[in-house]
Amino acid sequence: MSLLYNFFLFYFLFPLIIQAKSSKINPINPFFENDIGCEKVKYPSEILAPIPYLKECLTTIDGLVVYPDDPYYYHSIKVMNCRNSYFPVVVIYVTTISDIQKSIDCANTLNISVTARSGGHSYEEYGNGGKSGAMVIDVQELNQIDINFETKTAVIGTGNRLGTIYYKLYKDGFLLPAGYCLNVGIGGHATGGGYGMVGRKYGMASDNIVSAEMVTANGTFLSPINSKHHSDLFFAIRGAGNAGYGIITSLTFKIYPIWPIVTTINIAYFSDQIELAFNILAKVAKNLSENLNAYIFLIPKINNNSNTLLINATYLGSEEEARNAAKELIELSNPAYIKFKEMPWWKAVKAQSPPFNRQPFKVTSYTIPPQGFSREAIRFLVNFINNMECMSGVLFDLYASDALSRISVNSSAFIHRNILFVMELETMLDGHSKNVQNKCVKKHLQFSQEFQAKYTSYFSYQDYIDKDLPDWLTRYYGSHVPRLIETKKKYDPDNLFNWKQSIPTELP
Ligand SMILES: Cc1cc2nc3c(=O)[nH]c(=O)nc-3n(C[C@H](O)[C@H](O)[C@H](O)COP(=O)(O)OP(=O)(O)OC[C@H]3O[C@@H](n4cnc5c(N)ncnc54)[C@H](O)[C@@H]3O)c2cc1C
């Protein structure tokens, strides 16, 4: 089942199931086992041939080490997207800093490239190396969450997933600004941006990183990395930290007291209302209370039904305040469906998290300037999603807030600030033959290039990574590219951490 269809059912029908986290090392992630849309892949023979001295080199690792001839290997390489298949030469579930240092030492000796993996939610499977033959360092066992109540900060191991973090913080009265999906890993997410339920109020997850710890390419453990120590790296890892600087072991975040009552707002528009809704959104967005945060789904016609535009918002406060905050939007856009519901914070977190099974899919992303779309752009988009053989749909994260735009573009590697939306176009490929999948991806990419050239700003969002994006360095990092390359050269001169879209050591 596709994301969009899942979301549609969930939105009206399904409760969310939170995965329980096992305390012992378990390479079988129950979340990734639900993968009916994924084919069982055959391992290429060169992956099954053992690398001389690799096993000998890794004998002193305390964590679990999984090689291609291990029965667990099949499970240990399962990640969110199964469109591509990359085969690491080894997956190491590290338990200590020393495990990481020993692994990196072996990789340097044997000339194997290294990738960190946190939650395995990269859209391009970069958590598995982004190519076959890498050493994957899985950080799931680095799962501390330590709250400092005085400074209102939390030290969070990069092996944690968002749901675990949110629940632990909630129990202690706090929240962390980060993404909607509870199974996403904090390691790959917060280091590339991280937009979610309180993004318009408190900024991106990366904006709230105050310090980090990392093992670099020569095995050095750097702690702390902050505005005073290794400030070049501190700049880079807030926006490009998931692009090959090293293995980040923990992140310290600014956290915020929870709002005791929040109100979820669900608004729907059908076909002929959609253009007006987009126009009104662009008009009112900059004046919308920052307590109101939202993502918006544009759903194609399903079984001859109309197109649907769903606004899925959360207001930090009571229903009465929420109604007031959404008044202008509702009065001007005249939706077909409106629902307000007060609830405690944790319930809202679960309610706003769309379910998403492991499956094959393709995503491209765009940043939309404050003035929004032309009528022509909306029609072009709607026409495209309605005519895809595979199911395509569009997600818009509502940015447009002072909290995001008052932070200087030069304060970190994250550049997407003065925009209306980050938009992602998703094409779900499950249920189709490989041939049809390839055709759908080709069509998606053709559309994407034309749409981006005509109707959006130049930039794209690096957490919605897309290996087919032309000029991706500039589109993700803007004018920071030379600075990011300098920092890469300093900390990883031999490019140990490398894949198609890792920061290079030289300008391409
Ligand atoms: C279902 C779904 C929902 C999503 N929802 C949101 C959302 O609401 N908001 C949003 O902003 N984004 C969202 N995303 C995008 C998400 O933020 C990115 O895909 C993110 O990179 C995933 O991080 P991960 O750790 O789970 O993935 P991984 O595949 O483990 O890692 C992604 C990248 O980060 C690197 N990395 C991981 N851990 C480390 C580490 N410890 N040190 C250094 N590098 C590391 C990896 O090498 C890889 O290149 C979503 C993605 C999916 C699939």
The ligand as an ORCA input file, in Angstrom:
! r2SCAN-3c Opt
* xyz 0 1
  C       8.899      7.948      6.411
  C       9.785      9.158      6.477
  C       9.344     10.280      7.135
  C      10.127     11.425      7.210
  N       9.650     12.527      7.871
  C      10.413     13.647      7.932
  C       9.933     14.828      8.602
  O       8.844     14.841      9.164
  N      10.728     15.928      8.584
  C      11.956     15.951      7.980
  O      12.639     16.979      8.030
  N      12.451     14.829      7.369
  C      11.708     13.702      7.323
  N      12.172     12.592      6.673
  C      13.501     12.631      6.047
  C      14.566     12.229      7.079
  O      14.814     13.329      7.918
  C      15.869     11.827      6.367
  O      15.623     10.749      5.503
  C      16.962     11.486      7.364
  O      18.225     11.611      6.745
  C      16.813     10.078      7.922
  O      17.717      9.847      8.949
  P      17.973      8.361      9.461
  O      19.020      8.414     10.501
  O      16.681      7.711      9.776
  O      18.499      7.643      8.133
  P      19.849      6.891      7.747
  O      19.534      6.222      6.452
  O      20.340      6.040      8.852
  O      20.880      8.059      7.530
  C      20.652      9.076      6.592
  C      21.990      9.754      6.263
  O      22.537     10.275      7.458
  C      23.828      9.720      7.729
  N      23.914      9.441      9.173
  C      23.053      8.688      9.902
  N      23.473      8.624     11.177
  C      24.608      9.349     11.251
  C      25.530      9.624     12.298
  N      25.357      9.133     13.521
  N      26.632     10.372     12.017
  C      26.819     10.877     10.768
  N      25.995     10.638      9.735
  C      24.895      9.883      9.973
  C      23.869      8.426      6.920
  O      25.187      8.059      6.586
  C      23.024      8.785      5.707
  O      23.809      9.439      4.746
  C      11.401     11.430      6.598
  C      11.854     10.287      5.934
  C      11.055      9.160      5.858
  C      11.542      7.945      5.117
*
